[in-house]
Amino acid sequence: MSKHIAIAASKGGTGKTTSVWNLGFGLALAGARVLIVDCDPQDNLRLIADIEDSKNSVASAIETARRRLRKFARASICFQAEDEDSRRRSLHPTG
C-alpha cells in the first residue's frame, strides 16, 4: 500500500523544499521507496539533491503545456473570429 504526502503553501520562504527533502531522505533511510516531485519553477530541490540541470522537470513540462495551450487558444479565437466574419458576410452580402 502506498501513501502520498503533499507539502504546499502559497507563501515563499516557508521551508517547503527543505522539509520535503528532509522527510523524503529520512523515509528513504528507513527503507521506504520515495518519489519526490518538485513542481516549483525555481527547481531548488534539484539543487539540494545535486542533480544535473535538466529540461525534463515537472515545472518545465507544465510551462511548455501552458505555452502550447495559450497558442492553441489564440489560434482558436482567431479561427472563431474568421467564422463569425464569414457568417456576417453570408447574412449581409454586399453588392
Secondary structure, 3 states (H helix, E strand, C coil): CCCCCCCCCCCCCCCHHHHHHHHHHHHHHCCCCCCCCCCCCCCHHHHHCCCCCCCCCHHHHHHHHHHHHHHHHHHHHHHHHHHHHHHHHHHCCCC
